[in-house]
């Protein structure tokens, strides 16, 4: 799955603000800076380069509900 496909699924199935323009602008992020990979029970959305403040953590989303999953590692 590509990051833009994951964004579409998340925005259509949840009320998440993760991909809102204001949120991404606040962190200095763009869709081009994301990569996506599959794990057993979730999708990992990872940043290719650090954004404002050196933030480069991955975000994890459930494959069934597309809700954000915290404390994966």
Secondary structure in CASP SS format (residue, H / E / C, confidence):
PFRMAT SS
TARGET T0000
AUTHOR 0000-0000-0000
METHOD secondary structure of the structure
MODEL  1
X C 1.00
X C 1.00
X H 1.00
X H 1.00
X H 1.00
X H 1.00
X H 1.00
X H 1.00
X H 1.00
X H 1.00
X H 1.00
X H 1.00
X H 1.00
X C 1.00
X C 1.00
X C 1.00
X C 1.00
X C 1.00
X C 1.00
X C 1.00
X H 1.00
X H 1.00
X H 1.00
X H 1.00
X H 1.00
X H 1.00
X H 1.00
X C 1.00
X C 1.00
X C 1.00
X H 1.00
X H 1.00
X H 1.00
X E 1.00
X E 1.00
X E 1.00
X E 1.00
X E 1.00
X C 1.00
X C 1.00
X C 1.00
X E 1.00
X E 1.00
X E 1.00
X E 1.00
X E 1.00
X E 1.00
X C 1.00
X C 1.00
X C 1.00
X C 1.00
X H 1.00
X H 1.00
X H 1.00
X C 1.00
X C 1.00
X C 1.00
X C 1.00
X E 1.00
X E 1.00
X E 1.00
X E 1.00
X C 1.00
X C 1.00
X C 1.00
X C 1.00
X C 1.00
X E 1.00
X E 1.00
X C 1.00
X C 1.00
X C 1.00
X C 1.00
END
